[in-house]
Amino acid sequence: MRTLVRKILRDLGRRRLRNALTLFGVILGIAGVVAITTANQDVIEAQRLTYDASNQADLAAFTGDLSSTSLSLIERNENVAIVESRSATLTRFTAGDGLHSVRIYGLEDFSAMQLDVVDLDAGRFPGRGEVAFDASVRELTPLEIGDVVAIQRTPDAETFYLTVSGFTRSPATLGAGIANRAIAYATSNDVRRMNGRRADNYLLIRVHEPDRASQTATAISSLLAKRGVSTGTFSVRDPANFVGARELNTLLLMLRIFSILGAALASFLVANTLSAVITEETTQIGIIKAVGGQTRHVAFTYLLYSATIGLAGSILGLIVGVLAGRELSAFLTGLTGLRQPDLTIRPLEVALAFGVGLAVTIGAALVPSIRSALQPVAGLLSSPGIRSEYRQRFLTALSRPIARASYSVAVGLRNVIRRPGRAGLTITVVAVAVAAFVSTQALSDSVSGTADELYELYGADGWIDFRGGADISLAREIRQLPYVLDAEPWTTANAAIGPTRTDIWALPASDPLYQYRLTEGNWFRRTSPPSVVLTSNLATAIDADVGDTLTLDVVDQRRTSVRVVGIVDDSSTYLGNTGTGKVFMDVNDLHLLLGRGQRADLIALKFRDSSPEGVDAALASLEDRYRDLGPGTLAAHADRESTQQAIGILTQLLRAMVIVVGLVGVAGIANTLIINISERRQEIGVLRAIGAQSRHLLAMLVSEGVSLALIGIVVGILAGLPIARFLVDLTGQQLFELSFILSVRTLIFSLLIGVAAVAATSSLPGLIAARLRPIRVLRYE
């Protein structure tokens, strides 16, 4: 046994480069799995820490002016634990490089915060004439402490100048780069001056029993309504569905899939290396068996050899994975405003690292080691001599035209199938890496393309809303303005059909801006009972068909019967939405159901000049014209930019994981070529002795590597198409239904990148072969 252990240690030291490449692949495979697990566990822990540390509110809503009496009455509700109010305004600020949207919260005393406690990241909390921005504002514009920003809701409105006093970390709030809007804090008096109010207008509540939060919100809405205070829709905190949770979980799922691919590729590397080692040591295995060595001794030797690589890979992969996972979790928690937990190496991550590392290496070594151990001694000690190339006749014939131009390249091409098993493993590694690239690019293109289609579907260039809503007659007035093509009153509401949560979108019945795509039935019209149109994903979820009568529960438990008259193809959603699909109905029917007269939530707008500059100018003009009504606007192009930013983050992280997979693939090619050099040392010595120059050997190795890569790339593209379809469908199930988009350009790019990467990788083994001295090679044993 001691002799076998010494042999293993000697083999590890003797094949340093080959073992290093194999170990590199194992480390990457393990690190990917550990990193995703670490990030996932950190995000879960971050939710708990954020809720506890910042004392997150269970209920939040924008309201009319809140008096101290109203707050006292709310506190008397049996389920209310803490009540806090703030001033809030949605406005714009200029910091020297353009206009940016910002929501500013005002507090009387920053040291007395009880709910949604804000952490100070740098500087200090603001005093009179000062403002503190959330640190993510730097994703929109470079700001420093001491800078002066101009706050101006519209071009003709009063301008307020505030000095930046510090930067904060807002709990459970999307970063400015994704939301395309900054968060800032100022004194209550400053914010009230900006929005023309006398009291706070943002309500935060912590409850005793979170399960009863929705009923508590309904009771508080009724209480405030009786006192003449308008209340927007309450945001009810859901621990499992913070803003961006669904998107974040989908991203982690995709990353987990690719980390598993990386671990699988590492097993191919180990199998490739061990097969080569066994081939080189066939005679040694025969001698061991001839002098009395048993099958288990031989198998144990190579299994322990692989386990040693696996153990080293597990230790290093655990370290790299935890560090990479921490960086990933820091990035993700930064995007979602969660508090990152302290560095912890959990038992789960240790178990994964060593479990995956040993399973990958020992599992890959099991078949080749046992197969070699079971071979008879005579077969192991016999010399096959020079092998016939009759099986390569087709490849030889194919390479003859190439040989006329470069015999070295032709030899490299013929060498591809000298070791069919090894070539197959190498091609598989390349194919998986290429398939991963193709599928992630298809996923990115599909998400981006579908988002563009959905923005076109809704038809509006922008939207404007007013405090307390807008009378429908205002839409008719806006429609008469010379720069406006159309203006429609829209109202939205939360609803449920049985246990399925959804959203209501109420639009005009005739010729809406919304470009509906009917798959069944007709568009709604005003009828009794109200007629509705369902999106296809909602219809599938509740098993509804055209002609069915459904019970629709709207916001404050208002219930009505509706009749389904059509189904449309529309899978759009918004960041943080946890409902399924949409219900479209006439805006007047919804207003009647809600008992709110003719006041719409917002007005959808279509302008004559639909360029970003034209839309911004038109919205600014409307804000100025109706400034007494407290307007808020949103440009469709700005919302689209925010969506593309989120898609870009998804794409970047997926590509980072694909790079890991690709590096394992590159290591596989290099490993195969180095193994081939080791086996052909005497051939290389003969070639050098008869005059072959370094460039000939380099051309031979590069052409062999590129040939293997080309086959792998073609297989990878063919395999990548169904994998891409699977990933797009899976993402569609998690987020919203996606159109499958994969351009020819992506396939061509995959081919070019793969060939270039392999050609560069093949150069290293080629240079190693070129440096071999004939006299040393020819006497090599």
ZIFENWO-V543207 format. One record per residue. N is the residue number from 0. RES is the residue in one small letter. OMEGA is omega in degrees with one decimal (999 if undefined). Layout:
n	res	omega
N	RES	OMEGA
N	RES	OMEGA
//
This chain:
n	res	omega
0	m	-180.0
1	r	178.8
2	t	179.8
3	l	178.4
4	v	177.3
5	r	179.0
6	k	-179.9
7	i	179.2
8	l	177.9
9	r	-179.9
10	d	179.0
11	l	179.7
12	g	-175.4
13	r	-177.8
14	r	-169.4
15	r	-176.8
16	l	-179.4
17	r	179.4
18	n	179.0
19	a	178.2
20	l	178.6
21	t	178.8
22	l	178.2
23	f	178.8
24	g	179.1
25	v	179.5
26	i	-179.5
27	l	-179.8
28	g	-179.5
29	i	-178.3
30	a	179.1
31	g	180.0
32	v	-178.4
33	v	-178.0
34	a	-179.2
35	i	178.0
36	t	178.5
37	t	-179.6
38	a	-179.3
39	n	179.8
40	q	178.2
41	d	179.9
42	v	177.5
43	i	178.8
44	e	-179.8
45	a	177.6
46	q	-179.2
47	r	-179.1
48	l	-178.5
49	t	-179.8
50	y	-177.8
51	d	-173.4
52	a	-177.6
53	s	-178.4
54	n	-176.3
55	q	176.5
56	a	175.6
57	d	179.7
58	l	176.9
59	a	179.1
60	a	170.5
61	f	-173.0
62	t	166.9
63	g	-178.2
64	d	-178.5
65	l	177.2
66	s	177.7
67	s	177.7
68	t	179.0
69	s	179.2
70	l	178.7
71	s	179.0
72	l	178.6
73	i	-179.3
74	e	-177.4
75	r	177.2
76	n	-172.9
77	e	-178.1
78	n	-178.0
79	v	178.5
80	a	-178.2
81	i	174.6
82	v	177.7
83	e	178.1
84	s	178.2
85	r	170.2
86	s	-179.0
87	a	175.3
88	t	174.5
89	l	-174.2
90	t	179.2
91	r	176.6
92	f	176.8
93	t	180.0
94	a	175.6
95	g	-177.2
96	d	176.7
97	g	-176.6
98	l	-179.2
99	h	178.2
100	s	180.0
101	v	170.2
102	r	-176.8
103	i	175.9
104	y	179.6
105	g	179.3
106	l	177.0
107	e	-175.2
108	d	-176.7
109	f	178.8
110	s	-177.2
111	a	179.3
112	m	177.6
113	q	-176.9
114	l	-177.8
115	d	-176.0
116	v	-176.6
117	v	176.5
118	d	176.3
119	l	-177.1
120	d	179.4
121	a	179.1
122	g	-179.3
123	r	176.6
124	f	-172.3
125	p	168.7
126	g	-179.9
127	r	179.3
128	g	-178.8
129	e	179.7
130	v	174.3
131	a	-178.4
132	f	167.8
133	d	-173.2
134	a	-178.9
135	s	178.1
136	v	-179.6
137	r	174.1
138	e	178.1
139	l	-175.9
140	t	178.9
141	p	178.3
142	l	176.8
143	e	176.5
144	i	-178.2
145	g	177.1
146	d	177.0
147	v	179.2
148	v	177.7
149	a	178.8
150	i	-178.3
151	q	-175.5
152	r	177.7
153	t	-177.7
154	p	-177.1
155	d	-179.2
156	a	177.9
157	e	-179.8
158	t	176.8
159	f	-179.6
160	y	-178.7
161	l	179.0
162	t	179.5
163	v	-178.1
164	s	-177.7
165	g	178.3
166	f	-173.7
167	t	171.0
168	r	-178.4
169	s	-176.4
170	p	173.7
171	a	-179.7
172	t	179.4
173	l	177.8
174	g	-177.1
175	a	-179.4
176	g	179.1
177	i	-177.0
178	a	-176.9
179	n	-179.5
180	r	-178.8
181	a	172.9
182	i	-179.1
183	a	-178.3
184	y	177.9
185	a	177.0
186	t	-179.4
187	s	-179.2
188	n	179.6
189	d	-179.0
190	v	178.8
191	r	176.3
192	r	-179.1
193	m	-175.4
194	n	174.6
195	g	-179.9
196	r	178.8
197	r	-175.7
198	a	179.0
199	d	-178.6
200	n	178.2
201	y	-171.7
202	l	176.8
203	l	-176.6
204	i	170.9
205	r	-175.1
206	v	177.1
207	h	-175.9
208	e	-178.6
209	p	179.9
210	d	-179.4
211	r	-175.4
212	a	-178.2
213	s	178.4
214	q	177.9
215	t	178.0
216	a	179.2
217	t	-179.6
218	a	-179.1
219	i	176.6
220	s	179.4
221	s	179.1
222	l	-178.4
223	l	179.1
224	a	178.3
225	k	179.4
226	r	176.9
227	g	179.4
228	v	179.1
229	s	-178.4
230	t	172.9
231	g	179.1
232	t	178.9
233	f	171.2
234	s	-177.8
235	v	-177.3
236	r	175.9
237	d	-175.8
238	p	-177.1
239	a	-174.5
240	n	172.4
241	f	-177.3
242	v	-179.5
243	g	-176.0
244	a	-178.0
245	r	179.2
246	e	-179.7
247	l	179.1
248	n	176.7
249	t	178.2
250	l	-179.9
251	l	177.1
252	l	179.2
253	m	179.7
254	l	179.4
255	r	179.0
256	i	-177.9
257	f	176.1
258	s	176.5
259	i	176.0
260	l	179.0
261	g	178.4
262	a	178.4
263	a	178.5
264	l	178.2
265	a	178.5
266	s	176.1
267	f	178.2
268	l	180.0
269	v	-179.7
270	a	179.5
271	n	-179.0
272	t	-176.5
273	l	177.6
274	s	178.9
275	a	179.1
276	v	-179.7
277	i	178.0
278	t	179.3
279	e	-171.8
280	e	179.6
281	t	-180.0
282	t	178.6
283	q	178.9
284	i	178.7
285	g	179.5
286	i	178.9
287	i	-178.6
288	k	-178.7
289	a	-178.8
290	v	173.7
291	g	177.8
292	g	-178.1
293	q	-177.6
294	t	-177.2
295	r	178.2
296	h	-179.7
297	v	-179.4
298	a	-179.0
299	f	-179.0
300	t	-175.7
301	y	174.7
302	l	177.6
303	l	175.9
304	y	179.2
305	s	-180.0
306	a	177.9
307	t	175.7
308	i	179.6
309	g	179.9
310	l	178.5
311	a	178.3
312	g	-179.8
313	s	-178.9
314	i	-179.1
315	l	178.4
316	g	177.2
317	l	-179.2
318	i	-179.4
319	v	-178.1
320	g	179.5
321	v	179.8
322	l	178.1
323	a	178.1
324	g	176.9
325	r	177.8
326	e	179.9
327	l	-179.1
328	s	176.7
329	a	178.7
330	f	-176.4
331	l	178.7
332	t	175.4
333	g	179.1
334	l	-173.0
335	t	176.8
336	g	178.7
337	l	-178.1
338	r	-177.7
339	q	179.1
340	p	177.6
341	d	179.4
342	l	179.3
343	t	172.0
344	i	-173.7
345	r	176.4
346	p	179.9
347	l	-178.5
348	e	177.3
349	v	179.9
350	a	178.5
351	l	-177.0
352	a	-177.2
353	f	177.6
354	g	179.4
355	v	-177.7
356	g	-178.4
357	l	178.9
358	a	-179.0
359	v	-174.6
360	t	-179.7
361	i	178.4
362	g	179.5
363	a	-176.9
364	a	-171.1
365	l	-175.5
366	v	-178.7
367	p	-178.7
368	s	179.5
369	i	179.7
370	r	179.0
371	s	-178.6
372	a	-177.6
373	l	-179.2
374	q	178.4
375	p	-177.3
376	v	-177.9
377	a	-180.0
378	g	-179.8
379	l	-176.0
380	l	-179.3
381	s	178.6
382	s	-177.8
383	p	-178.4
384	g	-178.9
385	i	-176.6
386	r	176.6
387	s	178.7
388	e	-176.7
389	y	179.6
390	r	-177.5
391	q	-175.6
392	r	-179.6
393	f	-179.2
394	l	177.6
395	t	178.4
396	a	-179.5
397	l	-175.1
398	s	-176.9
399	r	177.6
400	p	179.3
401	i	-178.4
402	a	179.1
403	r	178.9
404	a	-179.1
405	s	-179.6
406	y	-179.9
407	s	179.0
408	v	179.4
409	a	177.9
410	v	177.7
411	g	178.2
412	l	-179.8
413	r	-177.9
414	n	-174.8
415	v	-173.5
416	i	176.6
417	r	175.5
418	r	-174.1
419	p	-179.1
420	g	179.7
421	r	178.0
422	a	179.2
423	g	178.2
424	l	-179.4
425	t	178.2
426	i	178.9
427	t	179.6
428	v	179.3
429	v	-177.9
430	a	179.8
431	v	179.3
432	a	179.7
433	v	178.3
434	a	177.9
435	a	179.4
436	f	-178.9
437	v	-176.5
438	s	179.1
439	t	178.0
440	q	177.2
441	a	179.0
442	l	179.1
443	s	179.7
444	d	-178.1
445	s	179.3
446	v	-178.5
447	s	-179.4
448	g	179.4
449	t	177.9
450	a	177.7
451	d	178.9
452	e	-177.0
453	l	176.3
454	y	176.0
455	e	-177.7
456	l	-175.7
457	y	164.5
458	g	-175.2
459	a	173.4
460	d	-179.4
461	g	-179.4
462	w	175.1
463	i	177.1
464	d	-176.8
465	f	176.4
466	r	178.9
467	g	178.9
468	g	-177.7
469	a	176.7
470	d	-177.9
471	i	-179.7
472	s	178.9
473	l	177.6
474	a	178.2
475	r	178.4
476	e	-179.7
477	i	-178.3
478	r	-178.7
479	q	-179.1
480	l	-173.0
481	p	-177.4
482	y	-178.9
483	v	175.3
484	l	-177.7
485	d	176.6
486	a	-175.8
487	e	174.3
488	p	177.7
489	w	174.5
490	t	178.2
491	t	178.7
492	a	172.8
493	n	-177.7
494	a	176.8
495	a	171.8
496	i	-171.2
497	g	179.3
498	p	-175.2
499	t	178.0
500	r	-179.0
501	t	177.9
502	d	173.6
503	i	172.3
504	w	-178.7
505	a	-175.4
506	l	172.4
507	p	-176.4
508	a	-174.4
509	s	172.9
510	d	-179.4
511	p	173.0
512	l	179.1
513	y	-177.2
514	q	-173.7
515	y	179.0
516	r	-177.4
517	l	171.6
518	t	176.0
519	e	172.1
520	g	-174.0
521	n	174.1
522	w	-175.9
523	f	171.1
524	r	-177.2
525	r	-179.2
526	t	173.6
527	s	-1.9
528	p	-177.5
529	p	175.2
530	s	-178.0
531	v	173.4
532	v	-179.3
533	l	169.8
534	t	-173.8
535	s	-179.8
536	n	175.7
537	l	179.5
538	a	177.7
539	t	-176.8
540	a	-177.5
541	i	179.0
542	d	-178.9
543	a	177.4
544	d	175.5
545	v	-178.6
546	g	-179.9
547	d	172.4
548	t	-175.6
549	l	173.3
550	t	-176.0
551	l	176.2
552	d	-175.1
553	v	177.6
554	v	-171.3
555	d	176.5
556	q	172.7
557	r	-172.8
558	r	178.2
559	t	175.3
560	s	178.4
561	v	-179.8
562	r	-179.6
563	v	179.1
564	v	-179.1
565	g	176.6
566	i	-178.1
567	v	176.2
568	d	-178.9
569	d	-178.0
570	s	-175.0
571	s	177.8
572	t	176.6
573	y	-174.8
574	l	178.5
575	g	-179.9
576	n	179.7
577	t	179.6
578	g	179.0
579	t	173.4
580	g	-176.7
581	k	170.5
582	v	177.1
583	f	178.1
584	m	-178.5
585	d	-175.8
586	v	179.5
587	n	177.4
588	d	-180.0
589	l	178.6
590	h	177.8
591	l	-179.8
592	l	-178.4
593	l	-179.7
594	g	-176.2
595	r	178.7
596	g	-178.0
597	q	-176.6
598	r	-179.5
599	a	177.9
600	d	-174.9
601	l	178.6
602	i	176.8
603	a	-170.6
604	l	172.0
605	k	-174.9
606	f	177.4
607	r	175.3
608	d	-175.0
609	s	175.6
610	s	178.7
611	p	-180.0
612	e	-179.9
613	g	179.2
614	v	179.8
615	d	179.9
616	a	-179.6
617	a	179.1
618	l	178.1
619	a	178.8
620	s	178.3
621	l	178.3
622	e	180.0
623	d	-177.5
624	r	-175.1
625	y	-175.0
626	r	179.5
627	d	-178.7
628	l	179.2
629	g	-175.7
630	p	170.1
631	g	-175.4
632	t	174.7
633	l	176.9
634	a	-179.5
635	a	-178.6
636	h	177.9
637	a	177.7
638	d	178.1
639	r	177.3
640	e	178.5
641	s	178.5
642	t	179.6
643	q	176.7
644	q	178.6
645	a	177.7
646	i	178.8
647	g	177.6
648	i	176.7
649	l	-178.0
650	t	-178.1
651	q	-178.3
652	l	177.4
653	l	179.6
654	r	176.5
655	a	178.2
656	m	177.7
657	v	176.8
658	i	176.9
659	v	178.7
660	v	-179.6
661	g	177.8
662	l	175.6
663	v	177.3
664	g	177.9
665	v	177.1
666	a	178.2
667	g	177.7
668	i	-179.1
669	a	-179.8
670	n	179.8
671	t	-178.2
672	l	177.6
673	i	175.4
674	i	179.8
675	n	177.5
676	i	-179.5
677	s	-178.6
678	e	-173.7
679	r	-178.1
680	r	-178.6
681	q	176.9
682	e	-179.5
683	i	177.8
684	g	178.1
685	v	180.0
686	l	179.1
687	r	-177.7
688	a	-178.5
689	i	170.5
690	g	178.5
691	a	-178.8
692	q	-177.6
693	s	-178.6
694	r	177.8
695	h	179.1
696	l	178.4
697	l	178.7
698	a	-179.6
699	m	-178.2
700	l	-179.8
701	v	179.6
702	s	176.9
703	e	179.6
704	g	-179.8
705	v	177.9
706	s	176.3
707	l	-178.1
708	a	-179.3
709	l	177.6
710	i	179.5
711	g	-179.3
712	i	178.6
713	v	177.9
714	v	-179.5
715	g	177.9
716	i	179.1
717	l	178.5
718	a	-177.7
719	g	-178.7
720	l	177.2
721	p	177.4
722	i	178.1
723	a	178.0
724	r	179.7
725	f	-178.1
726	l	178.1
727	v	178.2
728	d	-179.8
729	l	177.3
730	t	177.2
731	g	177.7
732	q	-178.3
733	q	-175.2
734	l	177.2
735	f	-174.5
736	e	-175.7
737	l	169.2
738	s	-178.5
739	f	-178.5
740	i	175.5
741	l	-175.2
742	s	175.0
743	v	178.9
744	r	178.8
745	t	-179.2
746	l	178.2
747	i	179.2
748	f	177.5
749	s	-179.9
750	l	-175.9
751	l	-179.7
752	i	-179.5
753	g	-179.1
754	v	-179.1
755	a	-179.0
756	a	-178.1
757	v	178.3
758	a	178.3
759	a	-179.9
760	t	-177.9
761	s	-177.6
762	s	-178.4
763	l	175.2
764	p	179.0
765	g	177.8
766	l	176.6
767	i	179.4
768	a	-177.5
769	a	-177.3
770	r	-179.8
771	l	179.3
772	r	-176.3
773	p	-174.4
774	i	179.5
775	r	-177.4
776	v	-174.6
777	l	176.4
778	r	-179.6
779	y	175.9
780	e	999
//
